[in-house]
Amino acid sequence: MKFSISKVIIHVTTASGQFGTELDLRAGLNVVKAPNTSGKSTSLQAVLYGLGLERMLGPRVETPFGHVLTEYLREVPDGASSPVLSSSVEIELKNNRGEVLAVHRVVRGDDDTRLVRAKITDSVGLEARRDFFLHDAGSAQREDGFHNFLTRFIGWDLPEVTTFDGREVPLYLATIFPMLFVEQKRGWSAIQGPFPTFLRIQDNARRVMEFLLDLDVGNRRRRRLELEKQIGRLESDWSQARQYLKSRLGNLSRIENIPSQPVKCLFKNGGRARG
């Protein structure tokens, strides 16, 4: 499923007035051209922040922005600085079902930065407003988790992957977007940007590539793991049933033709071989 970012808006309120920018983006290549220290990187970082993906730059990254959205702003490079009173970003996305998602997130202000305010417009123009949460447990799985909603808006069916401690978790969006977004301070040294390691997903890069390229190897691996778990459960049931039977027979009887483990059969060229 495809999606596109159609608008990026940055609002900054300072003691000396209102500042900001609005970028209207079109499908295809968009070139953002401006002199140094004019906000090009800030505009790109606003995309990450608006989508709740700033922690793909690091687990302790609360905001990817510099002082311009958090502390002070200068109207001209060598001019006087004005303290930032409040700031926010808005991102507008479109999916291939004709739906539009506009999200608003505070950078500095009274609202919790984990709050995402969203306006959803369906394909016939009906609007709905909802609030979502970020960066707390369940934000990728629960109904009110923003990344859960964003995944469904895009139309992605995220696979389950294994962490280093053996848990099954979704392939989080923060692990996918390094393949879709290059941040100039950390990127350009490889095909993809740095993957976040704090999520502790095994073979992170491989799992992301399998998902983006829609490879069957991931499905086959998950099916194999399911079968291995099923075999383990059946072997355990077999062992418990045999032990129960043995206890019921008592010491004066013995069990024959019922092995301690299920018989493994191999089929080859239409024949059967017992192992």
trRosetta pair geometry for C-beta under 8 A, 3 or more apart (Angstrom, degrees):
i j d omega theta_ij theta_ji phi_ij phi_ji
1 95 6.8 -1 166 -162 113 106
1 96 6.1 -149 -162 28 77 118
1 154 5.7 133 102 149 120 68
1 155 2.9 -174 -135 84 175 125
1 156 6.2 -130 46 -59 115 55
2 95 7.3 144 90 -157 55 58
2 96 4.9 76 57 -44 90 121
3 93 5.6 9 175 -179 116 113
3 94 6.6 165 -158 84 68 45
3 95 4.9 -33 -102 -101 88 67
3 96 7.3 -105 -76 -20 49 77
3 153 7.5 65 -103 122 140 88
3 154 4.7 -72 -32 -124 138 84
3 155 7.7 168 -50 19 101 96
4 25 7.5 -156 162 111 99 113
4 27 5.6 -57 -120 -96 159 80
4 93 6.9 160 82 -155 40 67
4 94 5.2 -11 58 57 90 94
5 8 6.9 31 159 -54 119 94
5 25 5.7 28 104 64 79 150
5 47 6.3 -1 -139 -130 166 117
5 91 6.4 -50 -144 -170 107 101
5 92 7.2 114 -165 79 60 55
5 93 5.6 -39 -102 -99 57 75
6 24 7.1 -11 165 -157 70 64
6 25 5.6 -153 -146 65 28 86
6 26 7.8 45 -133 -91 74 30
6 92 4.9 -59 67 103 92 105
6 93 6.8 149 10 -115 86 20
6 94 5.4 53 -27 -12 126 110
6 100 7.7 -50 34 -134 142 103
7 22 7.0 -15 -166 -170 98 88
7 23 6.8 157 -155 84 48 60
7 24 5.8 -14 -104 -109 82 56
7 25 6.6 -156 -68 19 31 86
7 90 7.3 -17 118 115 105 95
7 91 7.1 158 87 -159 67 36
7 92 3.7 29 45 33 105 120
7 102 7.8 -8 66 -115 123 95
8 21 8.0 8 108 104 90 94
8 22 7.4 165 86 -154 52 43
8 23 4.4 3 54 52 97 109
8 25 7.0 55 -5 -22 94 117
8 43 5.7 97 121 -169 144 89
8 46 5.5 113 -170 96 114 125
8 47 6.1 -56 -105 -70 128 83
8 50 7.4 -150 -129 -8 82 154
8 89 7.4 -24 -167 -168 78 102
8 90 7.6 153 -159 84 34 60
8 91 6.0 -1 -107 -109 66 72
8 92 7.9 -128 -57 23 37 77
9 20 6.9 25 179 167 74 125
9 21 7.4 -165 -143 94 45 50
9 22 4.8 1 -108 -110 84 81
9 23 7.6 -155 -69 26 45 65
9 89 6.8 148 83 -163 59 53
9 90 4.0 -4 58 56 110 104
9 91 7.7 -153 27 -66 74 34
9 92 8.0 54 -6 -15 103 98
10 20 4.8 -171 97 -151 68 84
10 21 5.2 20 45 45 104 78
10 22 7.8 -155 26 -70 62 47
10 39 7.5 -149 50 -170 158 132
10 42 6.9 43 -99 137 165 110
10 43 6.8 -108 -24 -102 132 68
10 46 5.5 -100 -77 -99 106 153
10 69 7.2 -90 -165 -96 116 122
10 87 7.4 -5 -177 -170 84 100
10 88 7.8 173 -152 89 47 45
10 89 5.5 -18 -103 -107 68 78
10 90 8.0 -154 -66 25 30 71
11 18 7.4 -37 -160 -161 84 98
11 20 4.6 -18 -105 -91 38 146
11 86 7.9 -10 119 115 102 89
11 87 6.3 172 95 -150 64 53
11 88 5.0 2 56 55 108 84
11 89 7.6 -168 22 -80 74 31
11 90 7.5 48 -11 -8 105 102
12 18 7.3 140 81 -163 56 51
12 19 4.4 -23 69 70 107 94
12 20 5.5 168 16 -69 75 78
12 68 7.2 -65 -99 155 157 77
12 69 6.1 -117 -95 -115 113 66
12 73 6.0 99 148 -53 148 157
12 84 6.0 -67 -163 -130 102 104
12 86 7.7 172 -153 92 41 50
12 87 4.6 -1 -108 -107 70 101
13 17 7.9 -115 -147 135 57 26
13 18 5.8 -24 -104 -105 69 69
13 19 7.8 179 -81 27 24 71
13 84 7.4 97 74 -163 52 64
13 85 4.8 -60 107 65 95 104
13 86 4.6 15 46 54 115 87
13 87 7.0 -157 22 -70 67 55
14 17 6.3 2 62 53 89 45
14 18 7.8 174 25 -87 72 21
14 19 6.5 22 1 3 112 113
14 72 7.8 75 -128 -149 122 53
14 73 5.4 -113 -70 43 144 118
14 82 4.1 77 163 122 136 117
14 83 6.3 151 -152 80 86 40
14 84 5.6 -55 -95 -102 82 45
14 85 6.1 155 -120 1 24 89
15 82 5.2 -147 48 -171 87 97
15 83 5.5 49 -14 52 115 85
15 85 6.5 123 -57 -42 62 113
16 75 7.5 -85 100 -42 140 122
16 82 4.3 -90 10 -120 114 153
17 82 7.9 4 30 147 69 168
19 73 6.1 -160 42 145 158 159
19 75 7.5 -147 -94 -102 134 79
21 39 6.2 144 -6 122 150 153
21 43 6.7 -59 87 -90 136 112
23 30 7.9 97 170 165 116 142
23 32 6.8 -22 -127 -104 140 116
23 43 5.9 78 -22 -162 144 132
25 30 4.9 -50 -138 -73 91 162
26 30 6.4 146 43 -80 70 104
32 40 5.3 148 119 -134 118 93
32 43 6.3 -160 -158 80 161 147
32 44 7.8 -160 40 -52 155 95
34 38 3.8 -129 145 90 122 143
34 39 6.7 -17 95 52 160 76
34 40 5.4 -177 49 -56 109 100
35 38 5.0 104 65 -34 69 129
37 77 5.8 82 98 -102 144 108
39 42 4.5 -59 -153 47 69 120
39 43 5.7 78 145 -32 87 94
39 68 7.3 -147 -99 135 91 164
40 43 5.9 -55 -155 29 28 111
40 44 6.9 19 152 -10 62 104
41 44 5.8 -57 -151 40 37 108
41 45 6.1 35 152 -18 70 108
41 184 6.5 -93 -108 33 111 122
41 185 7.9 63 -148 -28 140 102
42 45 5.6 -56 -143 41 31 111
42 46 6.4 44 151 -32 63 100
42 65 6.1 53 -132 -126 91 94
42 66 7.4 -84 -87 27 104 92
42 68 6.2 -53 -98 71 150 138
42 69 6.9 150 -153 -28 122 119
43 46 5.5 -45 -154 21 32 118
43 47 7.6 39 147 -23 57 92
44 47 5.8 -41 -166 17 42 113
44 48 7.5 38 143 -10 64 98
44 181 7.9 152 178 -161 104 106
44 183 7.3 164 126 -114 123 70
45 48 5.5 -49 -158 36 47 112
45 49 6.1 41 148 -16 73 107
45 54 7.8 51 -173 -109 88 97
45 64 4.2 -149 -162 104 120 125
45 65 5.9 156 115 -77 140 68
45 183 7.5 66 -88 -127 81 111
46 49 5.6 -56 -140 43 34 109
46 50 5.8 38 159 -24 68 108
46 65 7.9 46 -72 -76 70 112
46 89 4.3 -175 -157 -134 100 141
46 91 7.2 169 139 -69 88 100
47 50 5.9 -54 -142 36 24 110
47 51 6.5 8 161 -3 60 112
47 91 6.2 107 -126 -111 55 131
47 181 7.4 -168 102 -121 125 135
48 51 6.3 -75 -153 46 25 99
48 53 4.7 -103 -160 78 74 96
48 54 5.3 107 134 -81 107 60
48 56 7.2 -120 -152 43 118 110
48 57 7.4 57 167 -26 156 115
48 64 5.9 38 82 2 131 154
48 177 7.6 138 -117 142 86 148
48 181 6.7 138 -78 161 100 162
48 183 7.6 7 -47 -80 149 121
49 52 7.6 39 -177 -73 33 26
49 53 7.6 -103 -66 49 20 64
49 54 5.1 32 -95 -58 68 116
49 63 6.6 29 -114 -144 130 71
49 64 5.9 -138 -59 25 105 104
49 65 7.2 -8 -52 -32 153 101
49 89 5.6 94 92 35 115 151
49 105 6.5 -158 143 89 87 137
49 107 6.9 20 165 -91 151 99
50 89 4.8 -110 -71 116 98 118
50 90 6.8 77 -123 -178 130 10
50 91 3.4 122 139 -18 151 125
50 103 5.6 131 178 88 92 114
50 105 5.6 177 -122 23 52 122
51 91 6.4 -50 -50 66 76 167
51 103 7.4 114 -87 61 46 155
51 150 6.8 105 -156 -140 87 158
51 173 7.6 -124 153 142 112 141
51 177 7.7 144 107 -94 143 157
52 105 7.4 178 -66 -93 76 158
52 116 6.5 -57 -56 -66 121 137
52 134 4.3 -145 -136 -125 130 138
52 135 7.2 -147 -166 -37 107 87
52 139 7.8 -136 161 161 150 139
52 146 5.5 122 -17 95 159 137
52 147 6.3 -120 90 -62 137 92
52 150 7.7 -162 37 -17 119 153
52 173 8.0 67 86 81 96 136
53 56 5.1 -7 172 -1 87 118
53 173 6.4 -96 -96 121 108 106
53 174 5.6 171 -142 -101 80 75
53 177 5.3 -1 -160 46 152 163
53 181 7.8 109 117 32 146 157
54 57 6.0 -44 180 23 57 112
54 61 5.1 -136 146 118 95 114
54 62 7.5 13 112 141 141 14
54 63 6.4 -47 -163 -128 164 26
54 64 4.8 -147 -137 -32 106 101
55 58 6.7 -95 -155 80 54 36
55 59 5.8 39 -164 -119 105 36
55 61 5.6 176 -103 57 49 96
55 135 7.0 128 -26 -106 143 108
55 174 5.9 -30 83 -128 88 147
55 196 6.6 48 133 -111 78 151
55 198 7.8 -76 166 54 109 133
56 174 4.2 -168 -74 -163 95 86
56 175 7.5 -170 -118 -66 108 30
56 177 5.9 -121 -48 70 173 110
56 178 5.9 -160 172 -54 128 93
56 193 7.7 70 142 106 114 129
56 195 7.9 -61 -162 -150 92 38
56 196 5.0 -109 -136 -39 53 117
57 61 4.7 36 81 -24 103 169
57 64 5.9 102 16 -101 160 110
57 183 6.6 -6 -98 30 111 171
57 186 6.7 168 -137 1 87 157
57 194 8.0 81 -130 68 44 112
57 196 8.0 -14 13 -82 15 100
58 61 4.4 106 64 -28 90 105
58 196 7.4 -177 -91 -118 20 94
59 196 6.9 116 -60 -161 77 113
59 198 3.9 58 -65 -21 132 167
61 64 6.1 28 175 -77 126 70
62 113 7.0 72 179 93 93 161
63 69 7.3 -140 167 92 137 117
63 70 6.2 145 91 -74 153 132
63 107 5.9 88 -132 -153 137 91
63 113 7.4 -93 -69 -150 101 153
64 183 7.9 -106 -159 -134 141 142
65 68 6.6 -107 176 59 109 81
65 69 4.1 -25 153 45 158 122
65 70 5.8 151 96 -24 110 107
65 107 6.3 12 20 -154 147 140
66 69 7.5 99 65 23 49 81
66 70 7.3 -145 124 27 27 110
67 70 6.0 -97 -137 61 34 87
67 71 4.0 -52 -151 48 87 113
67 72 5.5 -11 160 45 115 70
67 73 7.7 -176 124 -70 84 51
67 84 7.9 178 166 -9 65 128
68 71 8.0 -2 -30 48 16 74
68 72 7.7 -45 -103 89 36 42
68 73 5.2 73 -149 -103 67 85
68 84 7.6 108 162 -65 29 136
69 84 6.5 115 -177 -138 23 162
69 87 4.3 -179 -163 139 81 163
69 107 4.8 -21 153 126 119 159
69 108 6.7 168 151 -2 71 109
70 84 6.2 130 106 61 9 150
70 87 7.1 -91 -68 36 41 141
70 107 6.5 -104 -78 149 77 110
70 108 5.5 147 -124 -53 54 129
71 83 7.1 -70 165 -139 50 69
71 84 5.9 81 79 21 11 113
72 81 4.1 32 160 174 133 119
72 82 6.3 152 -160 71 83 32
72 83 5.3 -49 -99 -101 83 44
72 84 6.1 -141 -86 -15 24 84
73 81 6.8 140 67 -155 26 73
73 82 5.6 -32 64 61 80 87
73 84 5.9 90 -18 -70 101 93
74 77 6.4 80 110 -128 135 17
74 78 7.7 142 172 37 144 9
74 79 4.9 150 -171 66 97 88
74 80 7.0 172 -126 88 87 26
74 81 5.1 -54 -73 -95 85 66
74 82 7.4 143 -91 11 38 77
75 79 5.3 -38 56 75 80 156
75 82 7.4 41 -31 3 91 122
76 79 4.0 92 55 -20 87 120
84 87 5.7 -19 -175 -33 126 116
84 108 5.9 84 127 64 118 154
85 108 7.7 165 119 115 25 117
86 106 7.4 -54 -168 -149 95 103
86 108 5.6 -157 -136 99 39 82
86 109 4.1 57 -141 -91 103 97
86 110 7.7 -25 -111 -8 124 74
87 106 7.5 116 86 -165 51 62
87 107 4.3 -35 97 62 100 117
87 108 4.8 48 31 36 90 93
87 109 7.0 -155 40 -37 41 100
88 104 6.2 17 166 -174 129 87
88 105 6.4 170 -159 88 85 39
88 106 4.8 -48 -100 -109 98 49
88 107 5.8 -170 -94 6 33 81
88 109 6.6 -10 -59 -10 99 143
89 104 7.6 174 90 -147 43 48
89 105 5.8 -11 59 61 85 88
89 107 6.4 72 -14 -41 91 110
90 102 6.4 5 -176 -177 105 92
90 103 6.8 171 -150 85 57 48
90 104 4.9 -15 -100 -98 89 73
90 105 7.8 162 -85 19 43 64
91 102 7.4 174 87 -150 43 49
91 103 5.2 -6 56 55 89 97
92 100 6.5 -6 -171 -174 98 100
92 101 7.1 161 -154 85 49 49
92 102 4.7 -13 -103 -101 83 80
92 103 7.9 -179 -80 19 38 64
93 100 7.2 159 83 -156 47 53
93 101 4.7 -10 59 60 97 99
93 102 7.9 -177 22 -76 63 37
93 103 7.7 18 4 -2 104 104
93 153 7.2 87 98 134 130 131
94 98 7.7 -20 -168 -143 99 23
94 99 7.1 162 -150 83 57 46
94 100 5.4 -22 -97 -102 78 71
94 101 7.7 -177 -78 21 30 73
95 98 7.5 -44 79 20 72 22
95 99 5.2 4 41 55 105 93
95 101 7.6 50 -20 -6 99 108
95 153 5.9 -158 -45 160 139 72
95 154 6.1 -169 -107 -122 116 32
95 155 6.2 132 -164 -20 131 109
96 155 7.1 -46 40 -2 98 153
97 123 6.1 -98 145 -60 76 122
97 155 7.3 144 -23 -65 113 126
98 122 7.7 45 103 165 91 51
98 123 3.5 66 94 -118 123 97
99 120 6.7 -7 -178 -171 112 88
99 121 6.6 163 -161 85 62 57
99 122 5.5 -30 -110 -128 93 43
99 123 6.0 -59 -64 -53 65 72
99 153 6.8 -124 99 -154 133 88
100 120 7.5 157 83 -157 55 43
100 121 4.3 -1 56 56 101 109
101 118 6.2 -24 -165 -162 90 112
101 119 7.6 153 -157 79 43 52
101 120 5.7 -8 -106 -107 73 73
101 121 7.9 -154 -67 26 33 71
101 150 7.7 148 145 -114 166 72
101 153 5.4 23 -47 -166 148 153
102 118 6.8 146 80 -157 52 58
102 119 4.5 -7 59 56 104 100
102 121 7.6 41 -4 -6 101 104
103 116 5.5 -20 -161 -173 112 106
103 117 7.1 139 -159 77 56 48
103 118 5.0 -21 -101 -100 74 82
103 146 7.8 80 -132 -154 137 126
104 116 7.4 142 67 -165 47 56
104 117 4.5 -24 62 68 101 102
104 118 7.5 -169 19 -76 72 36
105 113 7.1 59 176 -158 97 64
105 115 7.4 167 -129 91 72 59
105 116 5.4 -26 -84 -111 100 72
105 117 7.4 177 -73 25 48 74
106 109 4.3 -102 -159 46 128 118
106 110 7.6 -101 -146 54 165 47
106 111 4.2 142 1 64 149 111
106 112 7.8 117 55 74 124 23
106 113 5.9 -113 83 -99 85 62
106 115 7.2 25 20 66 105 99
107 113 7.1 46 -129 -117 25 110
111 115 5.2 -101 172 57 110 134
112 115 4.7 98 71 -15 88 104
113 134 8.0 -69 128 64 66 123
114 133 5.5 19 146 -161 101 79
114 134 4.7 -151 -156 60 68 79
114 135 5.2 -110 -119 47 105 107
114 136 6.5 62 -170 -24 145 101
115 131 6.2 -26 -163 -166 97 108
115 132 7.7 136 -161 75 49 46
115 133 6.6 -33 -100 -105 50 63
115 134 7.6 -120 -38 15 11 93
116 131 7.0 146 78 -161 52 56
116 132 4.5 -22 65 66 106 95
116 133 7.2 -172 18 -85 88 13
116 134 5.9 86 -26 -33 112 111
116 146 4.6 61 35 -96 148 143
117 129 7.3 -4 -177 -170 87 100
117 131 5.7 -26 -103 -105 63 77
118 129 6.9 162 88 -153 54 55
118 130 5.2 -16 64 65 103 80
118 131 7.3 165 19 -95 80 26
118 132 6.2 30 -8 -1 124 111
118 146 7.7 156 -41 -126 131 98
118 149 7.5 -149 11 120 172 150
119 127 6.0 -13 -175 -163 99 107
119 128 7.4 158 -157 80 53 39
119 129 5.3 -23 -102 -99 70 79
120 127 7.1 146 79 -155 48 54
120 128 4.9 -18 61 63 98 91
120 129 7.6 178 18 -85 74 28
120 130 6.8 11 -5 12 115 108
120 153 7.8 -129 -121 -109 115 123
121 125 6.4 -17 -173 -143 105 34
121 126 7.0 158 -152 77 58 37
121 127 5.1 -23 -96 -96 78 74
122 125 7.1 -44 70 25 69 18
122 126 4.9 1 35 55 110 90
122 128 7.8 45 -27 2 97 105
130 144 8.0 -146 170 -130 113 78
130 149 7.7 -171 99 -126 141 163
131 144 7.6 12 99 -160 68 108
132 139 7.9 95 163 -147 99 89
132 144 5.7 -179 -128 176 62 64
132 145 6.5 48 -169 161 103 13
132 146 3.6 119 129 -77 135 80
132 149 5.8 -110 -100 19 147 140
133 136 5.7 -21 142 30 124 118
133 139 6.0 -114 103 -104 79 100
133 144 6.0 44 12 130 95 99
133 145 6.3 -53 67 -110 79 50
133 146 6.5 -153 68 -19 26 93
134 139 5.4 78 -136 -144 34 150
134 145 7.8 105 -93 -159 39 69
134 146 5.2 -24 -73 28 84 130
134 147 7.2 95 -120 -25 78 94
135 139 6.3 35 -4 -19 21 161
136 139 5.7 115 56 -44 60 107
138 141 5.2 -83 -148 59 61 94
138 142 3.8 39 162 -19 111 119
138 145 5.4 -147 131 -64 69 130
139 142 6.9 -30 -87 37 21 99
139 145 3.7 159 -155 -149 36 107
139 146 6.1 -10 -170 34 101 73
139 147 5.3 69 136 23 90 105
139 148 6.9 -159 158 -13 41 93
140 145 5.9 -92 -20 144 16 147
140 147 4.6 -32 -98 93 67 123
140 148 5.6 128 -177 -60 26 79
140 151 7.5 66 -156 -21 75 139
140 169 7.9 57 87 180 143 96
140 170 5.3 -153 146 55 126 133
140 172 5.7 -79 -99 -116 155 85
140 173 7.3 -169 -114 0 109 91
141 145 6.3 61 49 22 39 155
141 148 5.8 -170 -49 -85 2 127
141 170 6.8 173 -73 -11 88 128
142 145 4.3 109 59 -21 81 107
142 148 6.1 -161 62 -5 40 157
143 148 6.9 -109 -112 105 15 145
143 149 8.0 59 178 -65 44 93
144 149 7.9 -5 -151 -37 22 120
145 148 4.1 77 78 6 103 113
145 149 6.9 177 89 -8 54 84
146 149 5.7 -59 -151 40 35 108
146 150 5.9 34 154 -21 71 108
147 150 5.4 -47 -135 38 36 113
147 151 6.2 45 159 -26 63 101
147 172 7.2 3 164 -156 153 80
147 173 5.2 -146 -150 9 114 129
148 151 6.0 -53 -153 30 26 113
148 152 6.8 18 153 -10 60 107
149 152 5.9 -62 -153 41 34 106
149 153 6.1 37 151 -24 69 106
150 153 5.4 -51 -144 34 33 115
150 154 6.4 31 157 -16 65 103
150 173 6.8 7 94 -73 126 160
151 154 6.1 -58 -152 38 27 107
151 156 5.1 -85 -164 64 79 103
151 158 5.8 -51 -153 -23 140 118
151 170 8.0 -43 -97 171 167 148
151 173 6.7 -137 -73 -63 95 113
152 155 7.3 41 -175 -80 34 31
152 156 7.9 -98 -75 49 25 65
158 170 4.6 53 114 -168 132 105
158 171 4.8 -151 -170 49 101 86
158 172 7.9 65 -166 -74 151 19
158 211 7.4 7 -136 -139 61 142
159 170 7.6 139 84 -148 32 59
159 171 5.4 40 59 -13 75 121
159 207 7.4 -139 76 -171 124 101
159 210 7.9 -34 23 104 155 112
159 211 6.1 -142 11 -94 113 108
159 218 5.6 -45 -124 156 173 136
159 219 7.9 -121 -114 -73 131 62
159 222 7.0 -136 -166 -52 115 145
160 168 4.7 15 176 180 121 105
160 169 6.9 144 -152 71 72 19
160 170 6.4 -57 -101 -93 55 44
160 171 7.7 -153 -108 -26 10 77
160 222 6.8 106 64 -121 96 131
161 168 7.3 154 73 -151 25 61
161 169 6.3 -35 64 68 75 71
161 170 7.4 43 18 165 86 16
161 171 5.1 81 -12 -76 124 81
161 201 5.3 33 117 -154 133 113
161 202 7.0 -162 165 49 99 79
161 207 5.0 39 -113 -150 139 156
162 166 6.7 -24 -166 -140 102 31
162 167 7.3 150 -152 76 56 38
162 168 6.2 -34 -94 -96 62 61
162 201 7.5 117 81 -154 39 66
162 202 5.1 -11 89 26 89 124
163 166 6.8 -38 72 32 78 20
163 167 4.6 5 33 53 119 88
163 168 7.9 -144 3 -71 84 16
163 169 5.8 46 -39 8 110 119
163 199 7.5 -120 -113 148 107 66
163 200 4.7 50 -162 110 103 96
163 201 5.8 -62 -102 -97 65 46
163 202 6.6 153 -149 -17 15 84
164 200 4.7 -92 17 178 105 101
164 201 7.9 -132 -25 -94 77 4
164 202 5.9 137 -73 -66 62 87
165 200 6.8 25 -2 139 91 142
169 172 7.2 -12 138 -42 114 95
169 199 7.7 -148 99 179 150 100
169 201 7.2 -110 66 -94 116 98
171 175 6.0 -107 -178 71 74 127
171 176 6.6 82 139 -55 103 104
171 201 7.3 86 -122 -142 65 156
171 207 5.8 -160 -113 142 122 118
171 208 6.9 159 -173 -88 126 64
171 211 5.8 -167 104 -57 168 156
172 175 5.0 93 67 3 81 100
172 176 7.5 -153 102 -6 46 89
172 199 5.7 -130 26 -134 141 152
172 201 7.6 -152 17 -45 98 139
173 176 5.5 -60 -149 36 42 111
173 177 6.1 37 162 -25 76 107
174 177 6.5 -46 -133 29 28 108
174 196 5.4 -7 140 15 114 144
174 199 6.8 160 82 -47 118 141
175 178 7.1 -44 -167 15 33 108
175 195 6.0 35 -141 -156 76 102
175 196 6.4 -103 -84 44 69 95
175 199 6.2 -100 -59 59 115 157
175 201 6.1 -3 -100 29 159 151
175 204 5.7 -122 -153 -163 123 105
175 207 7.5 6 139 85 138 112
175 208 5.7 -143 140 -75 93 118
176 179 6.3 -63 180 32 50 108
176 180 6.9 20 138 -3 78 116
176 208 5.5 173 -108 -136 57 106
176 211 6.9 -74 -109 89 111 139
176 212 7.1 146 -151 -63 96 105
177 180 5.0 -68 -145 48 54 105
177 181 5.1 5 166 14 91 117
178 181 6.6 -72 -113 58 25 81
178 192 5.1 74 133 167 94 104
178 193 3.8 -128 -156 68 89 95
178 194 6.4 -116 -136 73 141 32
178 195 5.4 -140 39 -88 161 58
178 196 7.7 -175 -38 -13 131 74
178 208 7.7 -18 60 -162 95 171
179 192 4.8 -36 -96 -122 62 122
179 193 7.6 -128 -55 27 28 81
179 208 5.6 172 -26 150 137 129
179 209 7.5 167 -104 -79 150 63
179 212 6.1 -110 116 -47 155 160
181 193 6.5 -30 91 -4 67 145
182 187 3.8 164 -166 153 81 164
182 188 6.4 90 -179 -53 125 65
182 193 5.5 179 -116 -61 53 105
183 186 5.1 24 85 41 107 96
183 187 5.1 133 55 -14 51 111
183 193 6.0 67 20 -126 85 141
184 187 6.2 -54 -95 48 20 98
184 188 6.8 29 -141 -20 54 122
186 189 8.0 -76 161 13 46 113
186 193 6.2 64 105 -157 103 100
186 194 5.6 -73 159 7 121 117
187 190 7.7 -100 -157 46 63 71
187 193 4.4 -53 -96 -102 102 90
187 194 7.6 -131 -86 -6 61 75
190 193 7.5 157 66 -91 98 14
190 194 7.9 104 36 -69 128 55
192 195 7.3 31 119 -53 125 89
192 205 7.0 168 49 -130 148 104
192 208 7.9 104 -136 100 166 144
195 204 4.8 145 156 122 155 140
195 205 6.1 -129 -36 -67 149 80
195 208 7.5 -154 -109 -13 128 147
196 199 5.5 72 106 -3 106 104
197 200 7.2 53 167 -72 60 49
197 204 7.8 -120 -104 -21 57 157
199 204 7.6 107 76 -108 112 126
201 204 4.7 100 85 -92 104 87
201 207 6.5 -92 151 37 125 151
202 207 7.7 97 87 -34 62 130
203 206 4.2 -34 166 42 106 121
203 207 5.7 115 105 -28 87 92
204 207 6.0 -63 -150 34 26 107
204 208 6.5 20 158 -16 64 108
205 208 5.9 -58 -150 37 31 110
205 209 6.3 28 155 -17 66 108
206 209 5.8 -57 -148 38 31 110
206 210 6.3 33 155 -21 66 106
207 210 5.7 -52 -148 35 31 113
207 211 6.5 29 153 -18 63 106
207 218 6.9 94 -139 -109 68 122
208 211 5.8 -57 -151 36 32 110
208 212 6.2 21 158 -12 68 109
209 212 6.0 -57 -138 42 30 104
209 213 5.8 9 168 1 67 116
209 215 7.6 20 124 1 75 131
210 213 6.5 -69 -138 51 20 96
210 215 4.4 -88 -146 51 71 114
210 217 5.8 -104 -128 66 123 99
210 218 4.3 126 147 -44 139 117
211 214 7.4 18 179 -74 30 42
211 218 6.9 41 -66 -31 65 167
215 218 6.2 103 86 -3 86 93
216 219 5.2 -56 -162 41 62 113
216 220 5.9 60 142 -22 84 102
217 220 5.6 -54 -146 39 34 111
217 221 6.2 36 155 -22 67 105
218 221 5.7 -53 -146 35 30 111
218 222 6.4 27 156 -15 64 105
219 222 5.9 -56 -148 39 31 108
219 223 6.2 32 153 -21 65 107
220 223 5.6 -54 -146 37 32 112
220 224 6.4 35 154 -22 65 104
221 224 5.7 -52 -150 33 31 112
221 225 6.6 31 152 -18 64 104
222 225 5.6 -53 -149 36 35 112
222 226 6.4 38 151 -21 65 103
223 226 5.6 -52 -150 34 33 113
223 227 6.4 32 153 -17 65 105
224 227 5.7 -55 -149 38 32 110
224 228 6.3 34 153 -20 66 105
225 228 5.6 -52 -145 36 32 112
225 229 6.4 33 154 -18 64 104
226 229 5.8 -56 -152 36 31 110
226 230 6.3 31 150 -19 65 107
227 230 5.4 -53 -146 37 34 113
227 231 6.3 38 153 -21 67 102
228 231 5.6 -48 -146 34 32 112
228 232 6.5 36 152 -21 62 104
229 232 5.6 -53 -151 35 33 115
229 233 6.5 32 152 -18 65 103
230 233 5.8 -53 -150 35 33 110
230 234 6.4 31 153 -17 66 106
231 234 5.8 -58 -148 39 31 110
231 235 6.2 31 155 -19 66 106
232 235 5.8 -54 -145 36 29 110
232 236 6.4 30 155 -18 63 107
233 236 5.7 -57 -151 37 31 112
233 237 6.3 32 152 -19 66 105
234 237 5.6 -51 -146 36 33 111
234 238 6.2 37 153 -23 65 104
234 262 6.6 -9 133 -21 106 153
235 238 5.5 -50 -147 34 32 115
235 239 6.3 31 155 -19 64 106
235 261 6.2 -5 -143 -145 103 87
235 262 6.1 -113 -102 7 70 107
236 239 5.8 -54 -147 36 31 110
236 240 6.3 28 156 -16 65 108
237 240 5.9 -59 -147 39 29 109
237 241 6.2 29 156 -19 66 108
238 241 5.9 -59 -148 37 27 109
238 242 6.3 24 156 -17 64 108
238 261 6.9 81 104 -149 138 37
238 262 5.0 -128 -87 -51 169 93
239 242 5.9 -56 -146 37 29 109
239 243 6.2 28 155 -18 64 109
239 260 6.8 32 -113 178 85 73
239 261 7.3 -5 -72 -95 94 57
240 243 5.7 -55 -146 38 30 111
240 244 6.3 33 154 -21 64 105
241 244 5.7 -53 -148 34 31 112
241 245 6.4 32 153 -19 64 105
242 245 5.7 -53 -148 36 32 111
242 246 6.3 34 152 -21 65 106
242 255 7.0 112 -162 169 93 172
242 258 5.9 176 -119 141 109 119
242 260 6.5 -179 109 -128 163 48
243 246 5.6 -52 -147 35 32 113
243 247 6.4 31 154 -19 64 105
244 247 5.8 -56 -150 36 31 109
244 248 6.5 28 153 -18 65 107
245 248 5.8 -59 -150 36 32 110
245 249 6.4 30 154 -21 66 107
245 255 6.6 86 112 -94 117 132
245 258 7.5 -18 80 108 153 164
246 249 5.9 -56 -148 33 31 110
246 255 5.9 -70 -89 -26 88 129
247 250 7.9 40 175 -68 33 39
249 252 7.8 -135 150 65 80 64
249 253 3.8 -102 167 74 113 131
249 254 7.6 178 129 -50 146 12
249 255 7.0 171 13 -59 162 85
250 253 5.9 79 63 18 75 97
255 258 5.1 -64 167 52 116 112
259 262 7.4 144 75 -107 107 7
259 263 6.4 113 29 -66 133 76
261 264 8.0 -7 126 -29 110 95
263 274 6.2 -34 -175 -151 117 101
263 275 7.5 139 -176 61 69 61
264 274 7.8 120 78 -165 54 54
264 275 4.5 -40 84 68 100 111
265 272 6.1 -22 -168 -162 112 98
265 273 7.2 145 -161 74 61 47
265 274 6.1 -34 -106 -106 73 58
265 275 7.1 -177 -92 16 23 87
266 272 7.5 141 77 -159 49 50
266 273 4.8 -22 66 64 99 99
266 274 8.0 -175 24 -85 78 13
266 275 6.0 65 -12 -27 107 118
267 270 7.6 2 -178 -119 93 9
267 271 7.2 166 -153 80 57 41
267 272 6.0 -24 -103 -101 71 64
267 273 7.8 -179 -83 22 25 76
268 271 6.0 -25 72 59 68 88
268 273 6.5 1 22 0 109 118
